[in-house]
Amino acid sequence: SHSDKERSFRAGIVYVLVSGESKAVEALEGSLVKLWRQFNSPPGRDYPVLVFHQQGLEDETKERLALASNNRVWFFALTGATGQGARRKLRWFRSTGLFSHPAVGGLDRIWSLAAEGDVPEVGEDPFLKLQSPDTVLVQKEPQQASARSGILKKSR
């Protein structure tokens, strides 16, 4: 988008859809609507939204989620995230494997949101705030790595 080209960094918002069940899809749909309304709609934002999911997520479901808001939404099926243990694998991916996935390889900043969680209200763009020399980044302790939401600056 035009906003992407104007920024000195690349950033994206990430959701991991742990289940393709209707309750989980409805929660993500609501979260996408809130994300657009509360954060992503002002000029200069319009950050891409990356949705990682189990293999086999139906095209109709992807279309429903993509059309739920004006966010630019991309879907990425995770191989091996099927059958027994799929939820555990997806949770592991969200806290660990995400950072080595090619879809986020070109991003400098990632905002990971819980698909079933609420979108926090933020006034100032946190991605831009990270550009300020006055901003201090705090790394979460390893035991907190699977926290539900956080803005992370990738180290290169």
DAQUI-V583306 format. One line per field, one symbol per residue. ss: DSSP state (@ for helix, = for strand, . for the rest). A space follows every 50 residues. Layout:
BEGIN
ss: ???
END
This chain:
BEGIN
ss: .@@@@@....=======....@@@@@@@@@@@@@@@@@@@.......=== ====....@@@@@@@@......======.......@@@@@@@@@@.@@@@ .@@@....=====............@@@@............@@@.....= ===...
END
